[in-house]
Amino acid sequence: PYTQSGWLEISTMGVLRARIHRTLRDADRHRRYRLYCPMLGWLHHDEGCLNIHSKVLIVDDELLMVGSSNLSDRSLALDTECNLVIEARGDSRLSAMIAAVRERLLAEHLGCTAQDVARATAQQGGLHAAIALLDRAGERTLPSVEPEFDATLDAMVPDRHLFDPERALDAETIVADLVPRDDLQTDTRRRLIGIAAG
């Protein structure tokens, strides 16, 4: 989405998105990376935004992935997710099908037809130029955005690994890290004495 909902999301997910965006942009030697957010002509982003929760990955008309998992350690390692992946592997029919899915998806967010997207992409020689050509102000649009970056929030929000662990955190480890050893032993002794007395 163009914006996050509320202070908590802005202060966590918004900061993490801005960090990832900067990392991808800095790694893009050929300046091909863009972050697009779908917009509705009648809905100003100050009042809210279109929030699309689907996960679709299309790479060079050779790979299509649709499913429930996010590109995160938690989603790929801990949560119960399911993705369907189709690889063309040189099959021109599958490549054409993947391209057609991409064109239909872009058409939905640009308020045009899949044929319009295919024509504009062929005419312009690339997706960014095609999106710019098909963009119609005041209607469904797909503008390229630069997430707002708040240096103060960035300094306060921990690294993503706290929010996105590679594996489930062990409860004993959390307690050991947060509770001083003496307090933990005293509390454990009290509980054991309470159980024995009961």
Rosetta constraint file for C-alpha pairs under 8 A:
AtomPair CA 1 CA 37 HARMONIC 5.99 0.50
AtomPair CA 1 CA 38 HARMONIC 7.41 0.50
AtomPair CA 1 CA 49 HARMONIC 6.48 0.50
AtomPair CA 1 CA 50 HARMONIC 6.20 0.50
AtomPair CA 1 CA 51 HARMONIC 5.00 0.50
AtomPair CA 1 CA 52 HARMONIC 6.84 0.50
AtomPair CA 2 CA 37 HARMONIC 5.58 0.50
AtomPair CA 2 CA 38 HARMONIC 7.58 0.50
AtomPair CA 2 CA 39 HARMONIC 7.91 0.50
AtomPair CA 2 CA 45 HARMONIC 7.13 0.50
AtomPair CA 2 CA 49 HARMONIC 6.26 0.50
AtomPair CA 2 CA 50 HARMONIC 7.58 0.50
AtomPair CA 2 CA 145 HARMONIC 7.83 0.50
AtomPair CA 3 CA 10 HARMONIC 7.77 0.50
AtomPair CA 3 CA 14 HARMONIC 7.82 0.50
AtomPair CA 3 CA 45 HARMONIC 7.26 0.50
AtomPair CA 3 CA 48 HARMONIC 7.56 0.50
AtomPair CA 3 CA 49 HARMONIC 6.72 0.50
AtomPair CA 4 CA 9 HARMONIC 5.61 0.50
AtomPair CA 4 CA 10 HARMONIC 5.40 0.50
AtomPair CA 4 CA 13 HARMONIC 7.58 0.50
AtomPair CA 4 CA 14 HARMONIC 6.47 0.50
AtomPair CA 5 CA 9 HARMONIC 5.91 0.50
AtomPair CA 5 CA 10 HARMONIC 6.93 0.50
AtomPair CA 6 CA 10 HARMONIC 6.25 0.50
AtomPair CA 7 CA 11 HARMONIC 5.93 0.50
AtomPair CA 8 CA 12 HARMONIC 6.19 0.50
AtomPair CA 9 CA 13 HARMONIC 5.17 0.50
AtomPair CA 9 CA 14 HARMONIC 6.18 0.50
AtomPair CA 10 CA 14 HARMONIC 4.42 0.50
AtomPair CA 10 CA 15 HARMONIC 6.68 0.50
AtomPair CA 11 CA 15 HARMONIC 5.91 0.50
AtomPair CA 11 CA 153 HARMONIC 6.45 0.50
AtomPair CA 11 CA 157 HARMONIC 7.33 0.50
AtomPair CA 12 CA 16 HARMONIC 6.22 0.50
AtomPair CA 12 CA 157 HARMONIC 6.66 0.50
AtomPair CA 13 CA 17 HARMONIC 5.94 0.50
AtomPair CA 14 CA 18 HARMONIC 6.20 0.50
AtomPair CA 14 CA 147 HARMONIC 7.90 0.50
AtomPair CA 15 CA 19 HARMONIC 6.26 0.50
AtomPair CA 15 CA 149 HARMONIC 7.03 0.50
AtomPair CA 15 CA 150 HARMONIC 7.63 0.50
AtomPair CA 15 CA 153 HARMONIC 7.02 0.50
AtomPair CA 15 CA 154 HARMONIC 6.04 0.50
AtomPair CA 15 CA 157 HARMONIC 7.36 0.50
AtomPair CA 16 CA 20 HARMONIC 6.22 0.50
AtomPair CA 16 CA 160 HARMONIC 6.73 0.50
AtomPair CA 17 CA 21 HARMONIC 5.98 0.50
AtomPair CA 17 CA 147 HARMONIC 7.58 0.50
AtomPair CA 18 CA 22 HARMONIC 6.18 0.50
AtomPair CA 18 CA 147 HARMONIC 5.55 0.50
AtomPair CA 18 CA 148 HARMONIC 6.93 0.50
AtomPair CA 18 CA 149 HARMONIC 6.13 0.50
AtomPair CA 19 CA 23 HARMONIC 6.25 0.50
AtomPair CA 20 CA 24 HARMONIC 6.19 0.50
AtomPair CA 21 CA 25 HARMONIC 6.04 0.50
AtomPair CA 21 CA 35 HARMONIC 7.67 0.50
AtomPair CA 21 CA 147 HARMONIC 7.67 0.50
AtomPair CA 22 CA 26 HARMONIC 5.95 0.50
AtomPair CA 23 CA 27 HARMONIC 6.21 0.50
AtomPair CA 24 CA 28 HARMONIC 6.24 0.50
AtomPair CA 24 CA 33 HARMONIC 7.38 0.50
AtomPair CA 25 CA 31 HARMONIC 7.62 0.50
AtomPair CA 25 CA 33 HARMONIC 6.30 0.50
AtomPair CA 25 CA 34 HARMONIC 7.88 0.50
AtomPair CA 28 CA 32 HARMONIC 6.63 0.50
AtomPair CA 28 CA 33 HARMONIC 6.29 0.50
AtomPair CA 34 CA 144 HARMONIC 6.21 0.50
AtomPair CA 34 CA 145 HARMONIC 7.73 0.50
AtomPair CA 35 CA 144 HARMONIC 5.48 0.50
AtomPair CA 35 CA 145 HARMONIC 5.79 0.50
AtomPair CA 35 CA 146 HARMONIC 7.16 0.50
AtomPair CA 36 CA 142 HARMONIC 5.92 0.50
AtomPair CA 36 CA 143 HARMONIC 5.51 0.50
AtomPair CA 36 CA 144 HARMONIC 4.35 0.50
AtomPair CA 36 CA 145 HARMONIC 5.85 0.50
AtomPair CA 37 CA 142 HARMONIC 5.68 0.50
AtomPair CA 37 CA 143 HARMONIC 6.03 0.50
AtomPair CA 37 CA 144 HARMONIC 6.64 0.50
AtomPair CA 37 CA 145 HARMONIC 6.83 0.50
AtomPair CA 38 CA 50 HARMONIC 6.69 0.50
AtomPair CA 38 CA 109 HARMONIC 6.03 0.50
AtomPair CA 38 CA 140 HARMONIC 7.29 0.50
AtomPair CA 38 CA 141 HARMONIC 5.90 0.50
AtomPair CA 38 CA 142 HARMONIC 4.57 0.50
AtomPair CA 38 CA 143 HARMONIC 6.81 0.50
AtomPair CA 39 CA 43 HARMONIC 7.42 0.50
AtomPair CA 39 CA 49 HARMONIC 6.94 0.50
AtomPair CA 39 CA 50 HARMONIC 6.25 0.50
AtomPair CA 39 CA 109 HARMONIC 7.81 0.50
AtomPair CA 39 CA 140 HARMONIC 5.76 0.50
AtomPair CA 39 CA 141 HARMONIC 5.22 0.50
AtomPair CA 39 CA 142 HARMONIC 6.09 0.50
AtomPair CA 39 CA 143 HARMONIC 7.42 0.50
AtomPair CA 40 CA 44 HARMONIC 7.68 0.50
AtomPair CA 40 CA 49 HARMONIC 7.84 0.50
AtomPair CA 40 CA 50 HARMONIC 7.06 0.50
AtomPair CA 40 CA 138 HARMONIC 7.54 0.50
AtomPair CA 40 CA 139 HARMONIC 5.97 0.50
AtomPair CA 40 CA 140 HARMONIC 4.67 0.50
AtomPair CA 40 CA 141 HARMONIC 6.49 0.50
AtomPair CA 41 CA 137 HARMONIC 7.08 0.50
AtomPair CA 41 CA 138 HARMONIC 4.17 0.50
AtomPair CA 41 CA 139 HARMONIC 4.12 0.50
AtomPair CA 41 CA 140 HARMONIC 5.57 0.50
AtomPair CA 41 CA 141 HARMONIC 7.30 0.50
AtomPair CA 42 CA 138 HARMONIC 7.00 0.50
AtomPair CA 42 CA 139 HARMONIC 7.33 0.50
AtomPair CA 43 CA 47 HARMONIC 6.89 0.50
AtomPair CA 43 CA 48 HARMONIC 6.88 0.50
AtomPair CA 43 CA 49 HARMONIC 6.71 0.50
AtomPair CA 44 CA 48 HARMONIC 6.60 0.50
AtomPair CA 44 CA 49 HARMONIC 7.16 0.50
AtomPair CA 45 CA 49 HARMONIC 5.26 0.50
AtomPair CA 54 CA 66 HARMONIC 8.00 0.50
AtomPair CA 54 CA 67 HARMONIC 7.46 0.50
AtomPair CA 54 CA 68 HARMONIC 7.13 0.50
AtomPair CA 55 CA 66 HARMONIC 5.87 0.50
AtomPair CA 55 CA 67 HARMONIC 5.76 0.50
AtomPair CA 55 CA 68 HARMONIC 6.17 0.50
AtomPair CA 55 CA 69 HARMONIC 7.01 0.50
AtomPair CA 55 CA 70 HARMONIC 6.92 0.50
AtomPair CA 56 CA 64 HARMONIC 7.35 0.50
AtomPair CA 56 CA 65 HARMONIC 5.63 0.50
AtomPair CA 56 CA 66 HARMONIC 4.68 0.50
AtomPair CA 56 CA 67 HARMONIC 6.91 0.50
AtomPair CA 57 CA 63 HARMONIC 7.70 0.50
AtomPair CA 57 CA 64 HARMONIC 5.75 0.50
AtomPair CA 57 CA 65 HARMONIC 4.99 0.50
AtomPair CA 57 CA 66 HARMONIC 6.61 0.50
AtomPair CA 58 CA 62 HARMONIC 7.55 0.50
AtomPair CA 58 CA 63 HARMONIC 5.59 0.50
AtomPair CA 58 CA 64 HARMONIC 4.63 0.50
AtomPair CA 58 CA 65 HARMONIC 6.49 0.50
AtomPair CA 58 CA 98 HARMONIC 7.45 0.50
AtomPair CA 58 CA 102 HARMONIC 7.09 0.50
AtomPair CA 59 CA 63 HARMONIC 5.14 0.50
AtomPair CA 59 CA 64 HARMONIC 6.71 0.50
AtomPair CA 61 CA 88 HARMONIC 7.78 0.50
AtomPair CA 61 CA 95 HARMONIC 5.26 0.50
AtomPair CA 61 CA 96 HARMONIC 7.32 0.50
AtomPair CA 61 CA 98 HARMONIC 5.32 0.50
AtomPair CA 61 CA 99 HARMONIC 5.23 0.50
AtomPair CA 62 CA 87 HARMONIC 5.71 0.50
AtomPair CA 62 CA 88 HARMONIC 4.96 0.50
AtomPair CA 62 CA 89 HARMONIC 6.92 0.50
AtomPair CA 62 CA 90 HARMONIC 7.92 0.50
AtomPair CA 62 CA 94 HARMONIC 7.78 0.50
AtomPair CA 62 CA 95 HARMONIC 5.59 0.50
AtomPair CA 62 CA 98 HARMONIC 6.98 0.50
AtomPair CA 63 CA 85 HARMONIC 7.11 0.50
AtomPair CA 63 CA 86 HARMONIC 5.74 0.50
AtomPair CA 63 CA 87 HARMONIC 4.56 0.50
AtomPair CA 63 CA 88 HARMONIC 6.33 0.50
AtomPair CA 63 CA 98 HARMONIC 7.15 0.50
AtomPair CA 64 CA 85 HARMONIC 5.63 0.50
AtomPair CA 64 CA 86 HARMONIC 5.16 0.50
AtomPair CA 64 CA 87 HARMONIC 6.54 0.50
AtomPair CA 64 CA 98 HARMONIC 6.23 0.50
AtomPair CA 65 CA 83 HARMONIC 6.59 0.50
AtomPair CA 65 CA 84 HARMONIC 5.60 0.50
AtomPair CA 65 CA 85 HARMONIC 4.37 0.50
AtomPair CA 65 CA 86 HARMONIC 6.45 0.50
AtomPair CA 66 CA 83 HARMONIC 5.62 0.50
AtomPair CA 66 CA 84 HARMONIC 5.40 0.50
AtomPair CA 66 CA 85 HARMONIC 6.65 0.50
AtomPair CA 67 CA 81 HARMONIC 7.60 0.50
AtomPair CA 67 CA 82 HARMONIC 5.64 0.50
AtomPair CA 67 CA 83 HARMONIC 3.90 0.50
AtomPair CA 67 CA 84 HARMONIC 5.99 0.50
AtomPair CA 68 CA 81 HARMONIC 5.61 0.50
AtomPair CA 68 CA 82 HARMONIC 5.73 0.50
AtomPair CA 68 CA 83 HARMONIC 6.19 0.50
AtomPair CA 69 CA 75 HARMONIC 5.44 0.50
AtomPair CA 69 CA 76 HARMONIC 6.51 0.50
AtomPair CA 69 CA 81 HARMONIC 5.35 0.50
AtomPair CA 69 CA 82 HARMONIC 6.59 0.50
AtomPair CA 69 CA 83 HARMONIC 6.77 0.50
AtomPair CA 70 CA 75 HARMONIC 5.56 0.50
AtomPair CA 70 CA 76 HARMONIC 7.23 0.50
AtomPair CA 71 CA 75 HARMONIC 6.85 0.50
AtomPair CA 71 CA 76 HARMONIC 7.04 0.50
AtomPair CA 72 CA 76 HARMONIC 6.13 0.50
AtomPair CA 72 CA 164 HARMONIC 6.69 0.50
AtomPair CA 73 CA 77 HARMONIC 5.75 0.50
AtomPair CA 73 CA 78 HARMONIC 7.59 0.50
AtomPair CA 73 CA 164 HARMONIC 5.90 0.50
AtomPair CA 73 CA 165 HARMONIC 6.19 0.50
AtomPair CA 73 CA 166 HARMONIC 4.93 0.50
AtomPair CA 73 CA 167 HARMONIC 7.63 0.50
AtomPair CA 74 CA 78 HARMONIC 5.03 0.50
AtomPair CA 74 CA 79 HARMONIC 6.26 0.50
AtomPair CA 74 CA 164 HARMONIC 5.42 0.50
AtomPair CA 74 CA 165 HARMONIC 5.88 0.50
AtomPair CA 74 CA 166 HARMONIC 5.96 0.50
AtomPair CA 74 CA 167 HARMONIC 6.85 0.50
AtomPair CA 75 CA 79 HARMONIC 5.08 0.50
AtomPair CA 75 CA 80 HARMONIC 7.54 0.50
AtomPair CA 75 CA 81 HARMONIC 6.96 0.50
AtomPair CA 76 CA 81 HARMONIC 7.44 0.50
AtomPair CA 77 CA 166 HARMONIC 6.65 0.50
AtomPair CA 77 CA 167 HARMONIC 6.55 0.50
AtomPair CA 78 CA 166 HARMONIC 7.78 0.50
AtomPair CA 78 CA 167 HARMONIC 6.21 0.50
AtomPair CA 78 CA 168 HARMONIC 6.76 0.50
AtomPair CA 87 CA 94 HARMONIC 7.51 0.50
AtomPair CA 88 CA 92 HARMONIC 7.17 0.50
AtomPair CA 88 CA 93 HARMONIC 7.90 0.50
AtomPair CA 88 CA 94 HARMONIC 4.96 0.50
AtomPair CA 88 CA 95 HARMONIC 5.40 0.50
AtomPair CA 90 CA 95 HARMONIC 7.65 0.50
AtomPair CA 91 CA 95 HARMONIC 6.37 0.50
AtomPair CA 92 CA 96 HARMONIC 6.08 0.50
AtomPair CA 93 CA 97 HARMONIC 6.24 0.50
AtomPair CA 94 CA 98 HARMONIC 6.16 0.50
AtomPair CA 95 CA 99 HARMONIC 6.15 0.50
AtomPair CA 96 CA 100 HARMONIC 6.09 0.50
AtomPair CA 97 CA 101 HARMONIC 6.34 0.50
AtomPair CA 98 CA 102 HARMONIC 6.37 0.50
AtomPair CA 99 CA 103 HARMONIC 6.14 0.50
AtomPair CA 100 CA 104 HARMONIC 6.12 0.50
AtomPair CA 100 CA 114 HARMONIC 7.37 0.50
AtomPair CA 101 CA 105 HARMONIC 6.14 0.50
AtomPair CA 102 CA 106 HARMONIC 6.21 0.50
AtomPair CA 103 CA 107 HARMONIC 5.95 0.50
AtomPair CA 103 CA 114 HARMONIC 4.93 0.50
AtomPair CA 103 CA 115 HARMONIC 7.59 0.50
AtomPair CA 103 CA 117 HARMONIC 5.70 0.50
AtomPair CA 103 CA 118 HARMONIC 6.33 0.50
AtomPair CA 104 CA 108 HARMONIC 6.20 0.50
AtomPair CA 104 CA 113 HARMONIC 7.11 0.50
AtomPair CA 104 CA 114 HARMONIC 4.74 0.50
AtomPair CA 104 CA 117 HARMONIC 7.98 0.50
AtomPair CA 105 CA 109 HARMONIC 6.73 0.50
AtomPair CA 105 CA 114 HARMONIC 7.93 0.50
AtomPair CA 106 CA 110 HARMONIC 6.10 0.50
AtomPair CA 106 CA 114 HARMONIC 7.49 0.50
AtomPair CA 106 CA 117 HARMONIC 7.09 0.50
AtomPair CA 107 CA 111 HARMONIC 5.81 0.50
AtomPair CA 107 CA 112 HARMONIC 4.98 0.50
AtomPair CA 107 CA 113 HARMONIC 5.18 0.50
AtomPair CA 107 CA 114 HARMONIC 5.20 0.50
AtomPair CA 107 CA 116 HARMONIC 7.52 0.50
AtomPair CA 107 CA 117 HARMONIC 6.21 0.50
AtomPair CA 108 CA 112 HARMONIC 6.69 0.50
AtomPair CA 108 CA 113 HARMONIC 7.49 0.50
AtomPair CA 109 CA 140 HARMONIC 5.97 0.50
AtomPair CA 109 CA 141 HARMONIC 6.15 0.50
AtomPair CA 109 CA 142 HARMONIC 6.28 0.50
AtomPair CA 110 CA 131 HARMONIC 7.71 0.50
AtomPair CA 110 CA 134 HARMONIC 6.68 0.50
AtomPair CA 110 CA 135 HARMONIC 6.29 0.50
AtomPair CA 110 CA 136 HARMONIC 7.63 0.50
AtomPair CA 110 CA 140 HARMONIC 5.28 0.50
AtomPair CA 110 CA 141 HARMONIC 4.99 0.50
AtomPair CA 110 CA 142 HARMONIC 6.21 0.50
AtomPair CA 111 CA 139 HARMONIC 7.23 0.50
AtomPair CA 111 CA 140 HARMONIC 5.35 0.50
AtomPair CA 111 CA 141 HARMONIC 7.29 0.50
AtomPair CA 112 CA 116 HARMONIC 6.36 0.50
AtomPair CA 112 CA 117 HARMONIC 7.57 0.50
AtomPair CA 112 CA 134 HARMONIC 7.82 0.50
AtomPair CA 113 CA 117 HARMONIC 6.63 0.50
AtomPair CA 114 CA 118 HARMONIC 6.24 0.50
AtomPair CA 115 CA 119 HARMONIC 6.06 0.50
AtomPair CA 116 CA 120 HARMONIC 6.05 0.50
AtomPair CA 117 CA 121 HARMONIC 5.99 0.50
AtomPair CA 117 CA 130 HARMONIC 6.88 0.50
AtomPair CA 117 CA 131 HARMONIC 7.87 0.50
AtomPair CA 117 CA 134 HARMONIC 7.65 0.50
AtomPair CA 118 CA 122 HARMONIC 6.21 0.50
AtomPair CA 119 CA 123 HARMONIC 5.98 0.50
AtomPair CA 120 CA 124 HARMONIC 5.78 0.50
AtomPair CA 120 CA 130 HARMONIC 4.89 0.50
AtomPair CA 120 CA 131 HARMONIC 7.97 0.50
AtomPair CA 120 CA 133 HARMONIC 7.18 0.50
AtomPair CA 120 CA 134 HARMONIC 7.50 0.50
AtomPair CA 121 CA 125 HARMONIC 5.55 0.50
AtomPair CA 121 CA 126 HARMONIC 5.25 0.50
AtomPair CA 121 CA 127 HARMONIC 5.62 0.50
AtomPair CA 121 CA 129 HARMONIC 7.39 0.50
AtomPair CA 121 CA 130 HARMONIC 4.94 0.50
AtomPair CA 122 CA 126 HARMONIC 7.12 0.50
AtomPair CA 123 CA 130 HARMONIC 7.87 0.50
AtomPair CA 124 CA 129 HARMONIC 5.74 0.50
AtomPair CA 124 CA 130 HARMONIC 5.78 0.50
AtomPair CA 125 CA 129 HARMONIC 7.40 0.50
AtomPair CA 125 CA 130 HARMONIC 7.77 0.50
AtomPair CA 126 CA 130 HARMONIC 6.24 0.50
AtomPair CA 127 CA 131 HARMONIC 6.01 0.50
AtomPair CA 128 CA 132 HARMONIC 6.24 0.50
AtomPair CA 129 CA 133 HARMONIC 6.12 0.50
AtomPair CA 130 CA 134 HARMONIC 6.20 0.50
AtomPair CA 131 CA 135 HARMONIC 5.96 0.50
AtomPair CA 131 CA 142 HARMONIC 7.24 0.50
AtomPair CA 135 CA 140 HARMONIC 7.90 0.50
AtomPair CA 135 CA 141 HARMONIC 5.53 0.50
AtomPair CA 135 CA 142 HARMONIC 6.80 0.50
AtomPair CA 135 CA 143 HARMONIC 7.81 0.50
AtomPair CA 136 CA 140 HARMONIC 7.06 0.50
AtomPair CA 136 CA 141 HARMONIC 6.21 0.50
AtomPair CA 137 CA 141 HARMONIC 6.83 0.50
AtomPair CA 149 CA 154 HARMONIC 7.63 0.50
AtomPair CA 150 CA 154 HARMONIC 6.10 0.50
AtomPair CA 151 CA 155 HARMONIC 6.16 0.50
AtomPair CA 152 CA 156 HARMONIC 6.54 0.50
AtomPair CA 153 CA 157 HARMONIC 6.09 0.50
AtomPair CA 158 CA 162 HARMONIC 6.73 0.50
AtomPair CA 159 CA 163 HARMONIC 7.78 0.50
AtomPair CA 160 CA 164 HARMONIC 5.69 0.50
AtomPair CA 160 CA 165 HARMONIC 7.96 0.50
AtomPair CA 161 CA 165 HARMONIC 4.94 0.50
AtomPair CA 161 CA 166 HARMONIC 7.44 0.50
AtomPair CA 165 CA 169 HARMONIC 7.49 0.50
AtomPair CA 169 CA 173 HARMONIC 7.54 0.50
AtomPair CA 169 CA 174 HARMONIC 7.32 0.50
AtomPair CA 170 CA 174 HARMONIC 6.45 0.50
AtomPair CA 171 CA 175 HARMONIC 6.27 0.50
AtomPair CA 172 CA 176 HARMONIC 6.06 0.50
AtomPair CA 173 CA 177 HARMONIC 6.06 0.50
AtomPair CA 174 CA 178 HARMONIC 6.12 0.50
AtomPair CA 175 CA 179 HARMONIC 5.63 0.50
AtomPair CA 176 CA 180 HARMONIC 7.13 0.50
AtomPair CA 176 CA 181 HARMONIC 6.99 0.50
AtomPair CA 176 CA 184 HARMONIC 7.88 0.50
AtomPair CA 179 CA 183 HARMONIC 6.67 0.50
AtomPair CA 179 CA 184 HARMONIC 6.23 0.50
AtomPair CA 180 CA 184 HARMONIC 6.29 0.50
AtomPair CA 181 CA 185 HARMONIC 6.24 0.50
AtomPair CA 182 CA 186 HARMONIC 6.14 0.50
AtomPair CA 183 CA 187 HARMONIC 6.02 0.50
AtomPair CA 184 CA 188 HARMONIC 6.07 0.50
AtomPair CA 185 CA 189 HARMONIC 6.09 0.50
AtomPair CA 186 CA 190 HARMONIC 6.21 0.50
AtomPair CA 187 CA 191 HARMONIC 6.26 0.50
AtomPair CA 188 CA 192 HARMONIC 6.20 0.50
AtomPair CA 189 CA 193 HARMONIC 6.10 0.50
AtomPair CA 190 CA 194 HARMONIC 6.03 0.50
AtomPair CA 191 CA 195 HARMONIC 6.11 0.50
AtomPair CA 192 CA 196 HARMONIC 6.11 0.50
AtomPair CA 193 CA 197 HARMONIC 5.99 0.50
AtomPair CA 194 CA 198 HARMONIC 5.99 0.50
